[in-house]
Amino acid sequence: MEKLFVKFNGSPIGELYHEAGKGYSFIYDDKWMRSPDGFSLSPVLDKNIKTHASYVGNFFQNLLPEGKALDDLSAYTRVSKSNVMALLAHSGKEIAGAIEISRHNKISTTPLIPFREVTQKELNERILSRDTMPFTVWDKKVRFSIAGYQDKQCFFKDKNGKMYLADGEITSNIIIKPNSVNPHLQNIVANEHFCMQVAKKIGLNIPNFTYKKIPEPIFEVERFDRICQSDVTVERIHIVDGCQALGLPVSHKMERNFGNDRDVQDIREGVSYSLLFNLSERTNVPIKTKHDILDWAVFNYTIGNSDAHGKNISFFMNPEGPELAPYYDLVSTEVYESVVDEMAMAIGDEFVAANVEAYDWITLANENKIPLSVLERTLNKYSYAIVNAAIEELKNEIYSPEDQKVLNKVFEIIQNRTQCLISFTNAVRYEVKANQGVHIK
């Protein structure tokens, strides 16, 4: 039987076990269970229950990266992608959230690794050489494990703006994303910055971020699961993504977990708006959380983000209960022809944004006990706010002419969806008045 230790700031949370043929289990530490500051790993792994078997494997597998990043982690550690325990042991010092995973339960006596500065020149060179060296690998070592497909790297950034490699003892506080090496995802840095700027302008809860050219474009975002306490001390904050919160495997991050082929398209066992709305009932502020998830859904629909799936929404795990984290990975994916235009989660029963009607929003609201008056106010609020913010952001001189070509396509989607929102608002308003018995001329 394999065993790994799970800790928070050196304090034991519990022990993770895996036995071939029997699966995973997790046992909480007694002291952690008694501590008023102790948190549950996720809503489905309650710390008040000492031993867990269900959902354990799904939770920890969701801590690993996806796609090419997982391939790189496997290749450079010489560990099979199916050997989750070994991969967690290699990468468990710098993962999403507050926990650390290791093979031992002792306080490390290894001297701290000297800060390894990364200059803008080196960062730029590494971005340009990704065809020969994975962006996750620095100094012949895989430096982080954050779920997702997009190229990204974690760094520690001090108050003077200098960046250093995060290596466990040196905890990261920012994430850097360069443009994609995929030629079909042009200027995705500008795309994400534009969509995040629009979200910021209309008051959505998002982390601090910036767009830089070094000269290669990079999107830099502050980690909201990290808080800088001093020049070199960073506090870790525990978070879980939607899949972890619901106990689902990474393969279920899309609502149609088997895809959209005719024979399997009706199987919808993955993360859905309904599951997220149900989860909101377990948060510390249920009504606000439900409204915030609705805001997220409307915003993603309007910008054309069909990739808003279960791993692109997260929750802080506070002792008093889960709390919705800031929104992230807000990108208009529909501008790229290579990206499937089917949404990760259906609005009502409709997965194609261009086919969404007012009825689908009404269905979504009714099925999840959202008052139609709330839906009407939300649609009305964003009918003009998003497009007006986009008009203002298009004037930002940071964007290159090539950026502008992509952003003009994003804006065209926003304009079209705005007209839909106006129509939906009127239809829902009519429904509200009809339900109130108001005579409508």
N, C-alpha and C positions, 0 to 999 in steps of 0.2 A: 504494500500500500504506500502510495506517495503522500507526502505531507508538505504543505507550505504554511508559513505564518503570516497573518494579516495584522498590520499594526497602524496606529495613528500617532504621529509624533513620538514614536518609540514605545508607546503603550500598546499592549496586546489587545486586539479586538477579538481574535479567535483563530481557529485553525481550519485550513482547507484540506480536504482529503480526496484522493481519487484512487479507486480500486478497479482494475480491469474487469470488465464484465458486470460491475455493480454500479459504476457511475460515481458521481460527486456527492460530497456531504460537507457541511460546515458546522462547527461547534463554537458558539460564542464563549468568550472568557467570562468567568463568574464575576470578576471585578468590574469588567466592562458592562455587564448586565445591570449591576447595582449602581453604577455611576449615573448621576443626574445629567452629566454632560455627554454620556454615551449616546450614540445615534445608531439607528438600524442601518444596515448596509443598503437596504431598499425597502419599499413598502411591503414586498412579499417575503422579505427576510427579516422579520420582526425580532428585535433583540430581546424581547420578553420571552421568546421561545428559544431554548438553549440549542437544540439540534435541528438542522434543516437538511433536507435531501432534495425536495422539489425546488426547481428554479435555480439551484446553486450553480450548476454547469452553465446555464444560460447567462447568469449574472457575470461570471468571471470571463467567459468567452467574449462577452461584449466589451471587455476592456482592451482587447487586442485590435490592432489596425485591420483594415480590409484591403482587398485588391493587391496592387503592386507593393504597397507598404508592408503587407503581411508576407508577400513573397520575399522582400528584401530582409525582413526580420528573420525569416526561416533560413535564407541562404547564408547570412552573415553570422548566425549563431550555430549553424549546422544542426538545426533541430527541425524535425518534420512539422509542417503546418498543423497536423492533427494532434501534436503533442502539446496540448494547452498548458499543462503544468510546467513543463520546461520553458516554454515561451514566456509564461508569467514570471518565472524565476529570473529570467534574463532581463525582462523589461519592467519589472514591478516597482522600481524606485521612482519612475517618472511616468505616471499614468493619469487619466482623468480622475478628478476628485481628490480626496484627502488620504486615501489609504496607500500603504506601501506593502509590497509582497516580497518575501524572501524565504530562503531555505532554512534560516536559523532564527532563533528567538533571542539572541544575545544583542546587547548594545554594541554597535560597531566600535572597535578600537583602532580601525584603520585610519591613518592620518588623512585629514581632508585633502582632497585633490586641489592643487593650486588652480585659481581661476584661469580659465582658458579663454582669452578674449577673441572675439570674432570681429574683424574690422569690416567696414562696408565693402572694401575692395575684395576681401576674401569671400564675403557673402555673395557679391556679384559674380565672382568667378565660379563659385559653386553652383549658382543658378544656371549659368551658361554651360556647365559641364555635366548636367544631369543625364545626358545620354551615355556617359561612361561611368558615372558614380552616383548612386541613389542619393537623393537629398536628405534622407533620414540617416545616412551613414557619414560620420565625421571621425577622423583619426582612426579609421578602420573599426568603428564601433557604432552599432545602432543606438541612437541617443534618446529615443522617446518611444512611447506607445500611446498614440491617440487615435481613436477609431476614425475611419473615413477613407475615402479614395483620393482626395485631392492632395497634391504635394504640400507639405507643411513641415515646419521645424520649430521646436520650442527653444527659447533662450531666456536667460536672466538679463534684464536690462536695469542698470543702476540709474541713480538720479541725474547723472551727468550724460546719460544717453549711450553709454558704452554697453556692448552686448557680450555675453559670455555663454559658453555651452552649459546646458543644464546636465548635471551628472548625478542626480540623486541627492547628494549632500548639498549641492547647489541647485535649489529648486527654481524652476522656470516661472516667469510671470507674464510672458508674451508668447504669441504664436505668429510666425511669419509665413505668409503664403505667396509664392511667386506665380506668374502666369503659367498656365498649363502647357505641358510639352505636347499635348494633343492639339494638332493644328485646327481641329474642328471646334475648339472651345476658345476662340479668339478673345483676347483682352478681358479675361474673366476677372482679373484684379480690379479693373475699372468698373466692371459690371457689379461686382460685390460691393465695392466702395459706394457706387451710385445708389444701389438699393438700400444699403445701410444708412446712407445720408438721408434718403427719403424717409426711412423709418425714424431716424433721429428727429427730423424736422416736424414730424406729426406726433411726436411724444411717446413712441413705443419704447419699451425697456430694452436697451441694448448696451453692450459693453463699449468702452472707449476703443477707438480705432483710428487709423490714419492710412493715407495712401502716399507712398514715397517712390522716388526714382533714384536708384543708386549706381548707375543709371537704369538698370533693369527695374521695371515696376514691381513693387511689393505691397501687399496688404498686411499691415501690422495690427493685431488686435490684442488687447489686454485679456488675460485669462481671468474670468470671473470666479473661478474656483481657487484663486490665489489672492492674498492681501499682503502687501508689503508692510512689514512692521518696522524695519530699519534699513540701513544701507545694504545689508546682506541677508536679512532675515525675512522669509516669506512664509506666511501662514497658509496652510492648506485648508480648503473648504470642501466638504464632501458633497458631490453631486452624482446623480444617476441620469442616464438618458431614458427616453420613453420605453425602449425595449427592456431595460433593466428594471424600471419602475413597475412594469406590467408582468415581469417574469418571462418574457419572450426571447427566443434566440435571435441573433442578428439576421437570420434568414427570413424573419417575420417583420422586418422594419417597414416593408410595404404592405398595405392592406391585402392586396391580392398576392399572397405569399408564394403562389405557384405561377404567377404571371397571368397574362390576359388571353391565352389561347382558348378557343371555344370550349374545350372539354374541361377546363379548370378555372375559367374566369369567375365562376360563381362561388369558388372557395375563397372566403375572405376572413382568414384567421389571423392576419397580421395586425399591426397597429392601425387603428382607425380613429377618427374623431370621436366616435361613440365611446371607445375604450378610454380615450384621454379625458373626455367629459366625465365619465364614471370615476376615473382616478381623481378628478378634482374634488370629489366629495370627501376624499381622505386627506386633503391638504389643510393647512392651518387657516386658510381663508377660502372656503369652497366657492362661494358665489363670485368673488373677484377672480379666482383662478379660471372658472368656467367662462367668464366674460373675456378674460385675457386670451384664452385659447381661441375663442371666437374671433377676436381681433387678429390673431396670428393667421387664422384660416382665411379671413377676408383679405389681409395684406398679401399673402402668398398667391391667392387667386388673382389679385389685381396686377401684381408685377409679373405674373407668369412663371412662378416657381413651382414646377411640377415635381421637384425633388424634396419637398417638405415631408420627410418621412419620420419614422419613430426614433431615429438616432439624431435627428436635427431639432429635438426639443428636449430640455433637461429640467431637473428639479433638484433644489438643495434639499439635503436630508438633515433637517434640524431635529433636535430632541422632541420638539412639540409637534412635528409632522412635516411632510414634504411641502416645499414652496417653489413655485414656478421660477425658473432661472431666466436671465435675460435671453432674448432671441438672438440667434446667430445663423450663419450660413444662409443669409438672405440673398439669393441670386436669381436673376431671371433666366431660367434654363430654356424657356421656349424660344429664345432668339437663336438657339443653336439647332440646326437641322438634324444633327446627329443624335440629339437627345430625344427620347420618346416623349410625346406630348401628353401621355396619360399621367394624371396626377397620382402621387403615391397613396393618397387617401381620397376617398370619394366624398363629394358634397351631395348628400342624399344618397342616391344610387348612381350618380353620374361621375365618371372618372376623367372625361375629356373636358377641359376647362371651357373650350369654345362652345360646348353643347349645354353648359349649365344654364338652367332657367330658374325663375323665382321659386317655382314649385320645389326645386331641389333644396334650396336654402330653407324653405318652410318645413320640408320633411326633416332636414337636419335638426332644426330647432325643436320641432314637435317630438321627435324621437328621443331627444336629450333633455327634455323638460326646460327648454330655454323659452321664456315668454316671447311671443312674437313682437311685443312692444320693444323688447331689448334688441331683437334682430333688426327691427326697423330702424332704431336709433343708430345701431352699429353701421348698417349699410349706408344710411344717410350721412353719418359722420365722415365716412371714408370716400363718399361719392366725389367730393371735391378736394378733400385734404391731400390725398395721395397725388393726384394729378397736378395740383398747385405746387406741392413740394418738388415734384419732378421737374416742372417748368423752371423753378428757381435753381435747382441743382444743375440743370443742363448748362447754366451760365458759368459754372465753375471752371476757371481757366487751367486747372491742373490736368484736365483731360487732353490727350493728344488727338490729332485728327483721326487716327485709327480708332482710338477709344470712342470718339464721337459717333463713328459709323455704327458701332455696336449699340451705344446708348440711345441713338435715334430709334433703333429697332425696339429697344426696351420701352421707350416713351410711346411708341406707336401701340404696343400692347396695352400699356397703362391707359392711353386714351380710349381704346376700344372697350376695355373692361370698365372704365368709368361710366361710359354710356350704359353698359349693362347694369352697373350698380344703381344708377338713377332709375332705370326701369324696374329693377328688383325692389327698390325702396317703395316705389309707388304701388307695386303689386302687394307687397307685404302690408303697407299702410291700409290698403283697401281691405285686406283680410282681417286686420286688427279691428277696423271699424265694423266690419260685418259681424265679427264675433261679439262685439259690444252691442249689437242690435241697432247701430246707427244707420239711419237712412242715407244712402249714398246716391246722389243725383248723377 
